[in-house]
Amino acid sequence: MNKSDCIVIIPTYNEKENIEKIIRAVFALEKCFHILVIDDGSPDGTAAIVKRLIAEEFGERLFILERSGKLGLGTAYITGFKWALEHAYDYIFEMDADFSHDPKDLPRLYAACHDEGYDVAIGSRYISGVNVVNWPIGRVLMSYFASKYVRIVTGFKVHDTTAGFKCYKRRVLKTIELDKIRFKGYAFQIEMKYTAYKIGFKIKEVPVIFVNRREGVSKMSGGIFGEAFFGVMRLRWDGFFRKYPQIVE
């Protein structure tokens, strides 16, 4: 059975070492998930690997959208969200290609939304301590205190505000005005969660263990953190004055 109510969106740039492995790991799960890869013109042949898998094995479950260059994580996900809504998926996931997010946690995020009635499920590194493996201590502290900073500035009670492993119910992405999401990097993850919170959606943090990538190169940069630092203050300011949309069922 290849039909599914779920789509996992995986943005890629130069992930040839990981992409086939992560696709096969998701498809090995008992629950049937579909995958949409958003590739930003990877020169290493990532897209070619995905297209081979579509042609040879997974034509009914695996899809790819190719973009002309590195246009930002946020815009990749917005492109994927719109595609998922057009194709009538009920549960839309964000996940990295590098196994920092364990595919085996996908059913747990799904259960939080499908069975427990939450609108957004976040794979949280910080809801039960600090569950991060193989990250340099400086990176751990930066990420942990970034989430603390967001909570202090915005009053938003989510512990892992920068998490990139999530499940959205369809109605969340239908309600959020996706074209008004401004940030492209690290701050994108904060903005999406904060917007869902301000609209009134129910959010659950599901504890997960985050494992630093073993293969490939991290895409993190200082500019991404800078966008997040100043973007949080802007989100808080907007929160006082912006009129958020009503929930769309």
Secondary structure, DSSP 8 states (H G I E B T S, - for coil): ----SEEEEEEESS-TTTHHHHHHHHHTSSS--EEEEEE---TTSHHHHHHHHHHHT-TTTEEEEE-SS---HHHHHHHHHHHHHHTT-SEEEE--SSSSS-GGGHHHHHHHHHTT--SEEEEESSTTS--EES--HHHHHHHHHHHHHHHHHH----S-TT---EEEEHHHHHHS-GGG----SHHHHHHHHHHHHHHT--EEEEE--EE--SSS-----HHHHHHHHHHHHHHHHHHHH--------
